[in-house]
């Protein structure tokens, strides 16, 4: 690649992804996040939970015509607490969704994994160390919605890095494999 173009791509990557610690001549080739179906599951779960809470509350209030003022206020407090809890669960799930990313640069694969806001990890793999890149779909839901597990297997200790709930397209997988092959070729030349 032309050195001027590499510098422009590096500057653009530093601007777009300031949280990545890129080397001087390194730039982002691919940025993957979780599949969009995960967002629908998060928001659908929160909406379903809120609907269930409101329905149960309505049934309790309508079924109890002898509740006095203090009892009704207590029920409103419980309702408010349940709604706030459901919304907080949705916010935490969204933060975790956004915290799971996979970046492929011209030199490294950088995987950011967030299981909860308090449990995060970052894995950095040199591209020439990657032996195999694959994408697997298991089950009807994954086939219908087009998501699965993206795997990067390394040479030597045979560690496998997985990126679950990914919606990597076949042409992207081919481009990733080509990028890995090119990185191995450059390493052999050096």
Secondary structure by P-SEA (a helix, b strand, c coil): ccaaaaaaaaaaaaaacccccccccccccccccccaaaaaaaaaaaaaaaaaaaaaaaaaaaacccccaaaaaaaaaaaaaaaaaaaaaaaaaaaaaaacbbbbcccbbbbbbbccccbbbbbbbccccccccccccccaaaaaabbbbbbbbbcccbbbbbbccccccaaaaaaaaaaaaaaaaaaaac
